[in-house]
Structure formats: structure tokens, C-alpha cells
Amino acid sequence: MIKIRNVKMEDLKQLVVIENLCFSKEEAATKHAFEKRIELIPDSFFVAEVDGKIAGLVNGPVIDTMYITDDLFSMTKSNPAKGGHQSILGLAVSPYFQRQGVAAALLTHLEKEARKNNRETITLTCKQDLIRFYENLGYLNCGESASKHGGVCWYNMCKKID
């Protein structure tokens, strides 16, 4: 059974471990970035637990534009109560818990919260090998991203909130 909840500062150490298992050093959020996100956007930072263990995370601020810009990875500000575009800066699932529906559960929960808060879209960037995963969850490939985060080629993926 997967339980999704809002992040707590006590989760920080485990979240950094999971992030670094899933992303390269250049791509992974830093401990400091996570501290700021936990502090400023706990309303859009969720943790998945399986049998009481942290299995994964999803997080990102609400932004004014439809696409993610690289400055978001280093600068976080509080979310507006309503409207805007829900970004996803990170979706990471511990390798031990992958292929068990954890990522989909996190995305479904984030979408439910986004709908409740009248967000226009959910927007994220992913590498080419993950495009199909997101398309299967209703996201549209909106083309190559301008992001150069981590020195990787990213694709904009967007999902309209109805």
C-alpha cells in the first residue's frame, strides 16, 4: 500500500539519498535546495511511503509560465494559493521501489492537489527515454526544452488540468 503525504523536514536526509540514487550529481537537487523547498513549498512537495519507508518524492513550485526555466532549480519562492502552473522539478523513486506504481501514485496525488488549487497545467522536463512513461499518464510532449540543467537534453511535458 502506497501512502502519499506532505514532506516534513525530518525526511530531508532520506530524500537526498533517493535523489542521488536517481539523478547524476549535476542533475540532482542539493540538500540546500531541498531544505528551501521543504520550507517554502511543502504544499507541492510530496513523499510516498511503502510499509513506513520513504519510497519516493515529487516536488516543484507553482510558476507563472508553462515551461520550466533553469533558475527554478536554485531559486524557490512560496506558491500562490490559486492559479498558475504546477511544475515538477523532481520525481524520484528509490530503485528498490521502482516499477511498483510509486511514481504514478505521486503524480496522481500532485494532479489532485493542482486541480483543487485551480492550476492551469502540470509541467515538467524529462529525458527522451521517459517521454513514453509520461505520455501514458496523459502528458503531451511539447518539444525540446530550453533547459540546460545538468548538461542534458530535456523535453517539455505538459498536462492540462481540467
C-alpha positions as CSV (number, residue, x, y, z in Angstrom):
1,M,0.0,0.0,0.0
2,I,1.4,3.4,-1.1
3,K,0.7,6.3,1.3
4,I,1.3,9.9,0.0
5,R,1.8,12.8,2.4
6,N,3.3,16.2,2.5
7,V,7.0,16.4,3.1
8,K,8.5,17.1,6.6
9,M,12.0,18.5,7.4
10,E,12.7,15.2,9.1
11,D,12.5,13.5,5.7
12,L,15.5,15.5,4.3
13,K,18.3,13.0,4.8
14,Q,16.4,10.1,3.1
15,L,15.2,12.4,0.3
16,V,18.7,13.4,-0.5
17,V,19.8,9.8,-0.7
18,I,16.9,8.9,-3.1
19,E,17.5,11.9,-5.2
20,N,21.2,11.0,-5.6
21,L,20.3,7.4,-6.5
22,C,18.1,8.6,-9.3
23,F,19.9,11.5,-10.8
24,S,23.5,12.4,-11.7
25,K,25.5,14.7,-9.4
26,E,24.9,17.5,-12.0
27,E,21.1,16.9,-12.1
28,A,20.3,16.1,-8.5
29,A,18.8,18.7,-6.2
30,T,21.2,19.6,-3.5
31,K,20.5,19.3,0.3
32,H,20.2,23.1,0.4
33,A,17.7,23.2,-2.5
34,F,15.6,20.5,-0.7
35,E,15.7,22.5,2.6
36,K,14.4,25.6,0.8
37,R,11.6,23.6,-1.0
38,I,10.6,21.9,2.2
39,E,10.5,25.3,3.9
40,L,8.8,27.3,1.1
41,I,6.6,24.8,-0.9
42,P,5.6,22.0,1.4
43,D,2.1,22.2,-0.2
44,S,3.6,20.9,-3.5
45,F,6.3,18.6,-2.1
46,F,5.0,15.0,-1.5
47,V,6.6,11.9,-0.2
48,A,5.4,8.3,-0.9
49,E,5.7,5.7,1.8
50,V,5.5,2.0,1.4
51,D,5.4,0.0,4.7
52,G,6.5,3.1,6.6
53,K,9.6,3.6,4.4
54,I,10.1,6.6,2.1
55,A,9.9,5.2,-1.4
56,G,9.9,8.3,-3.5
57,L,9.2,12.0,-3.8
58,V,7.8,14.6,-6.2
59,N,8.2,18.4,-5.8
60,G,8.1,21.7,-7.7
61,P,6.9,25.2,-7.2
62,V,3.9,26.8,-8.9
63,I,5.2,29.1,-11.7
64,D,3.8,31.8,-14.0
65,T,4.9,30.2,-17.2
66,M,4.0,26.9,-18.9
67,Y,7.6,25.8,-19.1
68,I,10.4,25.2,-16.6
69,T,13.4,27.5,-16.6
70,D,16.8,26.7,-15.1
71,D,16.6,29.4,-12.4
72,L,13.9,27.4,-10.7
73,F,16.5,24.7,-9.7
74,S,18.3,27.2,-7.5
75,M,15.6,29.8,-6.5
76,T,12.4,28.8,-4.7
77,K,9.5,31.1,-3.7
78,S,6.2,30.3,-2.0
79,N,3.3,29.1,-4.1
80,P,0.3,31.3,-4.8
81,A,-2.9,30.0,-3.2
82,K,-4.7,29.6,-6.6
83,G,-3.8,29.5,-10.3
84,G,-0.5,29.3,-12.1
85,H,1.3,26.2,-13.5
86,Q,2.4,23.4,-11.2
87,S,5.9,22.5,-12.1
88,I,7.7,19.3,-11.3
89,L,11.4,19.8,-10.6
90,G,11.9,16.3,-9.3
91,L,10.2,12.9,-9.4
92,A,12.4,10.2,-7.8
93,V,11.7,6.7,-6.7
94,S,14.2,4.6,-4.7
95,P,15.4,1.8,-7.0
96,Y,14.1,-0.8,-4.6
97,F,10.5,0.6,-5.1
98,Q,10.6,1.2,-8.8
99,R,8.1,-0.4,-11.1
100,Q,5.5,-0.7,-8.3
101,G,3.3,2.3,-9.2
102,V,5.0,4.7,-6.8
103,A,5.8,7.4,-9.4
104,A,2.3,7.2,-10.9
105,A,0.8,7.5,-7.4
106,L,2.9,10.6,-6.7
107,L,1.9,12.2,-10.0
108,T,-1.8,11.4,-9.4
109,H,-1.7,13.0,-5.9
110,L,0.1,16.1,-7.3
111,E,-2.5,16.4,-10.0
112,K,-5.4,16.1,-7.5
113,E,-3.8,18.9,-5.4
114,A,-3.2,21.0,-8.6
115,R,-6.8,20.6,-9.6
116,K,-8.0,21.6,-6.1
117,N,-5.9,24.8,-6.4
118,N,-7.1,25.7,-9.9
119,R,-3.7,25.3,-11.5
120,E,-3.8,25.6,-15.3
121,T,-1.3,22.8,-16.2
122,I,1.3,20.5,-14.7
123,T,4.7,21.0,-16.4
124,L,7.9,19.1,-16.2
125,T,11.0,18.2,-18.2
126,C,12.2,14.7,-18.8
127,K,14.9,12.9,-20.8
128,Q,13.9,11.2,-24.0
129,D,13.7,7.7,-22.5
130,L,10.9,8.8,-20.2
131,I,8.7,10.6,-22.7
132,R,6.5,7.5,-23.2
133,F,6.1,7.0,-19.4
134,Y,4.6,10.5,-19.1
135,E,2.6,10.2,-22.3
136,N,1.0,7.1,-20.8
137,L,-0.1,9.2,-17.9
138,G,-1.7,11.9,-20.1
139,Y,1.1,14.3,-20.6
140,L,1.9,15.8,-24.0
141,N,5.4,16.1,-25.4
142,C,5.7,19.9,-26.1
143,G,9.1,19.6,-27.7
144,E,12.7,20.1,-26.6
145,S,13.2,22.3,-23.6
146,A,15.4,25.3,-23.4
147,S,16.7,23.9,-20.1
148,K,20.4,23.0,-20.0
149,H,20.1,21.7,-16.4
150,G,22.8,19.2,-15.7
151,G,24.1,19.5,-19.2
152,V,21.3,17.2,-20.5
153,C,18.8,17.4,-23.4
154,W,15.3,17.7,-21.7
155,Y,11.8,17.6,-23.2
156,N,8.9,19.7,-22.0
157,M,6.0,17.6,-20.9
158,C,2.7,19.3,-20.1
159,K,-0.7,18.2,-18.9
160,K,-3.8,20.5,-18.9
161,I,-5.8,20.5,-15.7
162,D,-9.5,20.3,-16.4
